[in-house]
């Protein structure tokens, strides 16, 4: 699979995870376990030069997902910690922290 397709699939899965756990009290733990495990595996397969370019965006998306998981499951839950392990920089203050302007916004 082409690297661009791999990156797209990772980003789509990360963004969908963020939306799924946002302000959600009940989640399908089996599906969530598989989802986060697959996301972690994909993250580990992305080349370092790609991660250097996209890590700040990953930090924002998965950081907000972590905030939601920490609220719902507890910040020390294994799934929350797995998501947090993919965040290398700044963690957002809340799951609602959307401060970054997109590259396509003027």
MOWOMO-V27064 format. One record per run of one state. SS is the DSSP state (@ for helix, = for strand, . for the rest). FROM is the first residue (numbers start at 1). TO is the last residue. If there is no record, write none. Layout:
SS;FROM;TO / SS;FROM;TO
This chain:
.;1;2 / @;3;21 / .;22;28 / @;29;45 / .;46;47 / @;48;73 / .;74;77 / @;78;84 / .;85;106
